[in-house]
Amino acid sequence: MGLTHLKAYNRISGVEIAGVASADPKALSGDFSHIGGNLDISGPALDISSAAKFEDSLECVRMKGVDAVDLCLPTNLHAPVAIEALEHGKHVLVEKPMALNMDECTRMMDAAKANGRVLMSAQVLRFFPAYNALIDAVQSGKFGRVHHALFRRRCAAPGWSAWLTDKSLSGGGVFDLLIHDIDMMLVCFGIPDAVRSWGHEDLGHGIDAITSQFEYPGSGAVTVTGGWHHPKAYPFSMEYTVVGENGVMDFSSEGRPVRWFDRDGTATDVELSDVDGYQAEIEYFVECCRTGAAPERCTPESSAAAVRIAKTAEAARSMKGVSVPCLP
């Protein structure tokens, strides 16, 4: 993800990469050919020769003459490094999940307010065209009353990054992966009343799966499901289906484009922009830094709520179907 963000910054006029931190000497040299992950974006070396190099991220965020920092670190480091950066006068973009728990999120938001800095969590689905189409349809009232919604996201356990399989560092596969879909649920439908969850966790064998049904009185239920399904070879995919009184909107990264199914029986492909979601996210953060404006499109409060609801859903999984309140 750090490489994805770095490439995006390099395409924005007036942005200078002042420093780079990594425990990987090869990456600090600008050679990212070994970088893996769900996005499979490894490639040729990038010229970061003019940037200061650090092995310690805390030293990096203390640099003088720097306006903003972008944190693509293990989740357990998000809060301490973000707070350090904010207290040194830097704006902060921090990868999702915002932090491991609500206490850390609160301390991050308090530090941002105390120092008058921008804090934004990289909930990138809010910038993806396929998901923007859904947000627009819900907020415009196109669905009418929503009866049911399904968000699904799954992949293999991340063999390319050992820290993710350590729950003390990542929060676990369900938390790290489905934070996207819970955030999307919140932006579309708000805070649910309660959640029931089922699933199985065996991180040592690459399994961390959940099906959560979120209760929205008067609007049916929203299901969020998925996680790590296999220790090695299971492909990544994401999808949604939302059913309303006026029609259905459906999407899958496995070959189903965003499509609207009207109640009169017609089916229409939804026209999407060709914007790259990651690029749009980085450009939005940069603009917030330049203007000092709060990131209204992706507020830290909403990202913190996603952390809280995700942890509630995960706790409910151990209760196997018991309804657990989702406090506002």
C-alpha positions in Angstrom: 0.0 0.0 0.0 2.9 2.3 0.7 4.0 1.8 -2.9 0.5 2.5 -4.2 0.4 5.8 -2.3 3.9 6.8 -3.4 3.1 6.3 -7.0 0.0 8.5 -6.5 1.9 11.3 -4.9 4.4 11.2 -7.8 1.6 12.1 -10.2 0.5 15.2 -8.2 2.0 18.5 -9.2 3.7 20.4 -6.4 4.1 17.4 -4.0 7.6 16.6 -2.9 8.5 13.3 -1.2 10.7 14.5 1.6 11.3 11.3 3.5 10.7 7.6 3.4 10.7 5.1 6.3 11.0 1.4 6.0 12.6 -1.5 7.8 13.4 -2.9 4.3 16.7 -1.7 2.9 15.7 -2.8 -0.6 12.6 -0.5 -0.5 14.7 2.4 0.9 16.9 2.1 -2.2 13.8 2.6 -4.4 13.6 -1.0 -5.6 10.0 -2.2 -5.1 10.2 -5.2 -7.4 9.6 -7.7 -4.5 6.5 -5.9 -3.2 3.4 -8.1 -3.1 -0.2 -8.0 -1.8 -3.7 -8.2 -3.1 -3.0 -5.4 -5.6 0.1 -7.1 -7.2 1.7 -3.7 -8.1 5.3 -4.6 -7.9 7.4 -2.9 -10.6 10.6 -1.1 -11.5 12.6 1.1 -9.2 11.3 4.5 -8.3 13.6 7.5 -7.9 13.4 8.5 -4.2 17.1 9.5 -4.1 16.3 13.0 -3.0 14.2 11.8 0.0 15.7 11.4 3.5 15.8 7.7 4.5 14.7 6.3 7.9 14.5 2.9 9.4 12.4 4.3 12.3 9.0 5.7 11.4 8.9 7.9 14.5 12.1 9.6 13.4 10.7 10.2 10.0 7.5 11.9 11.2 9.6 14.3 13.4 11.3 15.7 10.3 11.3 19.5 10.2 9.9 21.3 7.1 7.4 18.6 6.3 3.6 19.3 5.9 2.1 15.9 6.0 2.8 12.2 6.6 1.2 9.1 5.1 1.2 6.0 7.4 1.2 2.6 5.7 2.3 0.7 8.8 1.1 -2.3 10.7 -2.2 -1.3 12.5 -0.7 -1.5 16.0 1.6 1.4 15.0 -1.1 3.7 13.6 -2.0 5.4 16.8 1.4 6.0 18.3 3.0 7.2 15.1 0.0 9.3 14.0 -0.1 11.0 17.4 3.6 11.7 17.2 3.2 13.2 13.8 0.2 15.4 14.8 2.0 16.7 17.8 4.9 17.7 15.5 2.5 19.7 13.4 2.0 17.3 10.5 -1.3 16.5 8.7 -1.8 12.7 8.7 -3.2 10.2 6.3 -3.3 6.8 8.0 -4.2 3.5 6.3 -7.3 1.6 7.3 -8.2 0.3 9.9 -7.8 3.7 11.6 -6.5 1.9 14.7 -6.9 -1.3 16.7 -9.7 0.0 19.0 -11.8 3.1 19.9 -9.5 4.3 22.6 -6.7 4.7 20.1 -9.0 6.3 17.6 -10.1 8.8 20.2 -6.6 9.7 21.2 -5.7 10.3 17.5 -8.7 12.5 16.9 -8.0 14.5 20.1 -4.4 15.0 19.0 -5.6 16.3 15.6 -8.0 18.8 17.2 -5.4 20.0 19.8 -2.9 20.7 17.1 -5.2 21.9 14.4 -4.1 19.3 11.8 -6.0 17.2 9.2 -6.5 13.6 10.2 -7.9 11.2 7.6 -8.1 7.4 7.4 -7.7 5.8 4.0 -11.1 4.2 3.6 -10.5 4.0 -0.1 -13.9 2.5 -1.2 -15.3 5.9 -0.7 -13.3 6.9 -3.8 -13.9 3.8 -5.9 -16.2 4.5 -8.9 -18.2 1.2 -8.4 -18.9 2.1 -4.8 -19.4 5.8 -5.4 -22.3 4.8 -7.7 -23.9 2.9 -4.8 -23.4 5.8 -2.4 -25.0 8.2 -4.9 -28.0 5.9 -5.5 -28.7 5.5 -1.8 -28.3 9.1 -0.9 -30.4 10.3 -3.9 -33.3 8.0 -2.8 -33.1 6.0 -6.0 -33.8 2.7 -4.1 -36.8 4.1 -2.2 -37.0 2.0 0.9 -34.0 -0.4 1.2 -35.1 -3.9 2.1 -31.8 -5.8 2.1 -28.1 -5.2 1.4 -25.1 -7.6 1.1 -21.4 -6.7 1.1 -18.9 -9.5 0.5 -15.1 -9.4 0.4 -12.7 -12.4 0.6 -9.2 -13.6 -0.2 -6.5 -16.0 1.0 -4.5 -15.3 4.1 -1.7 -12.8 3.3 1.4 -14.9 2.9 3.1 -11.8 1.6 2.9 -10.0 5.0 3.5 -12.0 8.2 2.4 -9.2 10.5 -1.2 -9.4 9.3 -1.6 -12.9 10.7 -0.6 -11.7 14.2 -3.8 -10.5 15.8 -2.0 -8.2 18.2 -0.5 -6.3 15.3 -3.4 -6.3 12.8 -6.6 -7.0 14.7 -7.1 -10.2 12.6 -8.2 -10.9 9.1 -11.9 -10.1 9.5 -11.2 -6.8 11.1 -8.5 -5.7 8.6 -10.4 -6.9 5.5 -14.0 -6.2 6.2 -13.4 -2.8 7.7 -13.9 -1.6 4.1 -17.5 -3.0 3.8 -18.5 -2.0 7.3 -17.4 1.6 6.4 -19.4 1.4 3.2 -22.4 0.1 5.2 -22.1 3.1 7.5 -21.8 5.7 4.8 -24.9 4.3 3.0 -27.1 3.4 6.0 -25.8 4.9 9.2 -25.2 3.1 12.5 -27.1 -0.1 12.9 -29.0 -1.0 16.1 -27.5 -4.4 16.7 -25.5 -7.2 15.0 -25.6 -11.0 15.0 -22.5 -12.9 13.7 -21.4 -16.4 12.9 -18.0 -17.7 11.6 -14.7 -19.2 12.4 -11.2 -18.0 13.4 -8.1 -20.1 12.9 -5.4 -17.6 11.9 -2.7 -20.3 12.1 -4.3 -22.1 9.3 -5.3 -19.1 7.2 -9.0 -19.0 8.1 -10.7 -16.0 9.6 -14.3 -15.8 8.3 -17.5 -14.1 9.4 -21.1 -13.5 8.4 -22.6 -10.6 10.2 -26.2 -9.4 10.0 -26.7 -5.8 11.0 -30.2 -4.9 12.2 -31.8 -1.7 10.8 -35.4 -1.5 12.1 -37.7 -0.4 9.3 -35.1 -1.2 6.7 -34.4 -4.9 6.9 -30.9 -6.2 7.4 -27.5 -5.5 6.0 -25.2 -8.6 5.7 -21.4 -8.2 5.7 -19.6 -11.4 5.0 -16.2 -12.8 4.0 -12.6 -12.8 5.3 -9.7 -15.1 4.8 -10.9 -18.4 3.2 -7.7 -20.3 2.5 -4.1 -20.3 3.7 -2.6 -19.8 0.2 -4.4 -19.8 -3.1 -7.9 -18.3 -2.8 -8.4 -15.3 -5.1 -9.4 -11.8 -3.9 -12.8 -10.5 -4.8 -15.4 -8.0 -3.6 -19.1 -7.4 -4.3 -22.3 -5.9 -3.2 -26.1 -6.3 -3.8 -28.6 -3.8 -2.5 -32.3 -4.5 -2.8 -34.8 -1.6 -2.6 -38.5 -1.1 -3.4 -37.6 0.6 -6.7 -34.9 -1.8 -7.9 -31.6 -3.6 -7.3 -28.0 -2.5 -7.7 -25.4 -5.2 -8.1 -21.6 -5.4 -8.6 -18.8 -8.0 -8.4 -15.1 -7.6 -9.1 -15.3 -11.0 -10.7 -16.9 -9.8 -13.9 -20.3 -8.3 -13.0 -20.3 -4.6 -13.8 -22.3 -2.2 -11.7 -25.9 -2.7 -12.9 -29.3 -1.3 -12.0 -32.2 -3.7 -12.2 -35.4 -1.6 -12.3 -38.7 -2.9 -11.0 -40.1 -2.7 -14.5 -37.7 -5.5 -15.5 -35.1 -3.5 -17.4 -31.4 -3.9 -16.6 -29.0 -1.0 -17.2 -25.2 -0.8 -16.8 -24.4 2.2 -14.6 -22.0 4.6 -16.2 -18.9 5.0 -14.0 -16.0 7.5 -14.1 -12.6 6.2 -15.1 -10.9 7.7 -12.0 -8.4 5.5 -10.1 -9.8 5.3 -6.5 -6.3 5.3 -4.9 -5.2 8.3 -6.9 -8.5 10.1 -6.1 -8.0 9.4 -2.4 -4.5 10.8 -2.3 -5.5 13.9 -4.3 -8.3 14.5 -1.9 -6.0 14.3 1.1 -3.5 16.6 -0.5 -6.2 19.2 -1.2 -7.4 19.0 2.4 -3.8 19.6 3.6 -3.4 22.6 1.2 -6.6 24.2 2.3 -6.7 23.1 5.9 -10.2 21.8 5.3 -11.6 18.9 7.4 -11.9 15.7 5.3 -15.7 15.8 5.1 -15.7 13.0 2.4 -14.0 10.6 4.8 -14.1 12.0 8.4 -12.0 10.5 11.2 -15.2 10.1 13.2 -16.7 7.9 10.5 -13.6 5.8 10.3 -13.5 5.4 14.1 -17.1 4.3 14.0 -16.2 1.6 11.5 -13.5 0.4 13.9 -16.0 0.2 16.8 -18.7 -1.6 14.7 -16.2 -4.0 13.3 -15.0 -5.0 16.8 -18.6 -5.4 17.9 -19.3 -7.7 15.0 -16.2 -9.7 15.7 -17.1 -10.0 19.4 -20.6 -11.1 18.4 -19.1 -14.0 16.4 -18.1 -15.8 19.5 -21.7 -15.6 20.7 -22.9 -17.4 17.6 -26.1 -15.5 16.7 -26.8 -13.6 19.9 -27.9 -10.0 19.1 -25.3 -7.5 20.3 -26.1 -3.7 20.5 -24.1 -1.4 18.2 -23.9 1.7 20.4 -24.0 5.1 18.7 
